[in-house]
Amino acid sequence: MSKAEVLMSLLPPLYENVLEMQLLTETEGEELEKLASGLEGVLDQFYPESATWALERYEQDLQIPTNPAKPEEQRRSVIISKMRGSGKVSGSMLKNVAQAYESGGIDVSVDSGEYHIIIRFIDTLGLPPNLDDLKAAVEDIKPAHMTVEYRLRYLTIAEVESMTLAEIEATWQDKFLGGGA
C-alpha cells in the first residue's frame, strides 16, 4: 500500500471522490516516500556494516587514514576491526579483529611463553585481498614484544591432483604455492 493510499484511508470516506484531496494525498504520499527512504539511508550510517557516506566520519573518529580509492568493504573491515580491537589483548580478541577482515575461517594461536602469535588462514587460498590492513590492525593492538606469523593456505598436491584440467586452468596462479612470485 502506497503512502498516498494510507493517507487517503485515514481521511473520512467522503473525500475519496474529491479530486483536490486525491491530488493532495498523492503529492504528500510521494514526499513521505522520499522522507522514509532518506531516513532509512541515514539509519544505515549508524552501523559500519551498512554505512556508505559516513565511512569517512568513522575513519576520522577512529584515527584511520582515509583512502576513498579503497573499496567500501575493505574500509568497513578496517573500521569494524578498529572498533573490536580495544581492551586487553587475547587470542579471541585477535581472532575477532582478524575475522573482520576475512570472511573465511581464521585460526589464531598465542604462545605467550615464546611471545609469538600465529594467524592461520583456513579457507582463503593465496593472499587475502586485505592482508596489509589486517597486518596494520594486528600490529596496532598486539603487545610490542610479541611477533606475528601469518600462515597462508595454498592448494596442496592432493587437491591439485584431484582437479580436472579445466579446473586447474580456471584457477588463478596465486592459489598455487609459489605461483604468486
C-alpha positions in Angstrom: 0.0 0.0 0.0 1.5 3.3 -1.0 1.8 6.3 1.3 -0.9 8.1 -0.8 -3.3 5.2 -0.2 -2.5 5.2 3.5 -3.2 8.9 3.8 -6.5 8.6 1.9 -7.6 5.7 4.2 -7.0 8.0 7.2 -9.5 10.6 5.8 -13.3 10.3 6.1 -14.8 8.4 3.1 -16.5 11.5 1.7 -13.0 12.7 0.5 -12.4 9.7 -1.7 -14.2 11.3 -4.7 -12.8 14.8 -4.2 -10.2 15.4 -6.9 -8.3 18.0 -4.9 -7.9 15.6 -2.0 -6.8 12.8 -4.3 -4.1 15.1 -5.8 -3.1 16.3 -2.3 -2.7 12.9 -0.8 -0.8 11.7 -3.9 1.7 14.6 -3.7 2.1 14.2 0.0 2.4 10.5 -0.4 5.4 10.9 -2.8 7.1 13.3 -0.4 6.5 10.9 2.5 8.1 8.1 0.4 11.2 10.3 -0.2 11.3 11.1 3.5 11.1 7.4 4.5 13.8 6.5 2.0 16.1 9.2 3.2 15.5 8.2 6.8 16.5 4.6 6.0 19.6 5.9 4.3 20.6 7.9 7.4 19.9 5.0 9.7 22.2 2.8 7.6 25.0 5.2 8.5 24.7 4.4 12.2 26.3 1.0 11.7 29.7 0.5 10.0 28.4 -2.7 8.3 25.9 -0.7 6.2 27.5 2.8 6.2 28.4 4.4 2.9 28.9 8.1 3.0 29.6 8.1 6.8 32.7 5.8 6.4 34.9 8.9 6.3 33.4 10.1 9.6 34.1 6.7 11.2 37.7 6.8 9.9 38.2 10.3 11.3 36.8 9.3 14.7 39.0 6.2 14.9 42.0 8.0 13.5 42.2 5.7 10.5 43.8 7.2 7.3 41.0 7.8 4.8 41.6 6.3 1.4 38.5 6.8 -0.9 40.1 4.7 -3.6 39.8 1.6 -1.5 36.6 -0.5 -1.9 33.9 0.3 0.7 34.0 -3.3 2.0 37.8 -3.0 2.8 37.2 0.3 4.5 34.4 -1.2 6.6 36.5 -4.1 7.7 39.2 -1.7 8.9 36.6 0.3 10.9 35.0 -2.8 12.4 38.4 -4.2 13.3 39.4 -1.0 15.0 36.2 -0.9 17.0 36.7 -4.5 18.1 40.3 -4.1 18.9 40.1 -2.2 22.2 40.8 -3.6 25.6 43.1 -6.4 26.8 44.7 -8.3 24.0 43.8 -12.0 23.9 43.7 -14.8 21.3 39.9 -14.4 21.0 40.2 -10.7 20.6 42.9 -11.1 17.9 40.7 -13.7 16.1 37.7 -11.3 16.3 39.8 -8.5 14.8 41.1 -10.8 12.1 37.7 -12.1 11.3 36.6 -8.5 10.5 39.0 -8.6 7.5 38.4 -12.2 6.3 35.2 -13.9 5.5 36.8 -17.4 5.6 37.9 -19.2 8.6 40.9 -18.0 10.7 42.7 -19.7 13.5 44.7 -17.6 16.0 47.1 -19.1 18.5 49.1 -17.2 21.0 52.2 -18.7 22.6 52.8 -16.2 25.4 55.9 -18.1 26.7 57.5 -17.7 23.3 56.0 -14.2 22.7 54.6 -15.4 19.4 51.2 -15.1 17.6 50.2 -17.3 14.7 47.4 -16.3 12.4 46.4 -19.1 10.1 44.0 -18.7 7.2 41.9 -21.8 6.8 39.6 -21.2 3.9 41.2 -18.4 1.8 43.6 -19.6 -0.9 46.6 -17.4 -1.6 47.0 -13.9 -0.4 43.9 -12.4 1.2 42.9 -9.1 -0.5 43.0 -7.1 2.7 46.1 -8.6 4.3 48.0 -5.3 4.6 45.1 -3.7 6.6 44.9 -6.8 8.8 48.7 -6.7 9.5 48.4 -3.0 10.4 45.4 -3.6 12.7 47.2 -6.5 14.5 50.4 -4.5 14.8 48.3 -1.7 16.3 46.8 -3.8 19.1 49.3 -6.5 19.9 51.9 -6.0 22.6 55.1 -4.7 21.2 57.3 -7.6 22.4 55.2 -10.2 20.5 55.9 -11.3 17.0 53.2 -12.3 14.5 53.4 -15.0 11.9 50.9 -15.3 9.1 50.3 -18.7 7.6 48.6 -18.6 4.3 46.8 -21.5 2.6 47.6 -22.7 -0.9 46.4 -25.7 -2.9 48.0 -28.9 -1.8 49.4 -31.5 -4.3 46.5 -33.8 -3.4 43.9 -31.1 -4.1 45.6 -30.3 -7.4 45.7 -34.0 -8.4 42.0 -34.3 -7.8 41.2 -31.3 -10.1 40.3 -31.6 -13.8 42.4 -29.8 -16.3 39.6 -27.3 -16.8 39.5 -26.5 -13.1 43.3 -26.1 -13.0 43.2 -23.7 -16.0 40.4 -21.7 -14.3 42.3 -21.4 -11.0 44.4 -18.2 -10.6 48.1 -18.8 -10.3 48.4 -17.2 -6.9 46.4 -20.1 -5.4 49.3 -22.5 -6.0 52.2 -22.4 -3.7 54.9 -20.2 -5.3 52.5 -19.2 -8.0 52.3 -15.5 -7.0 56.0 -14.8 -7.3 
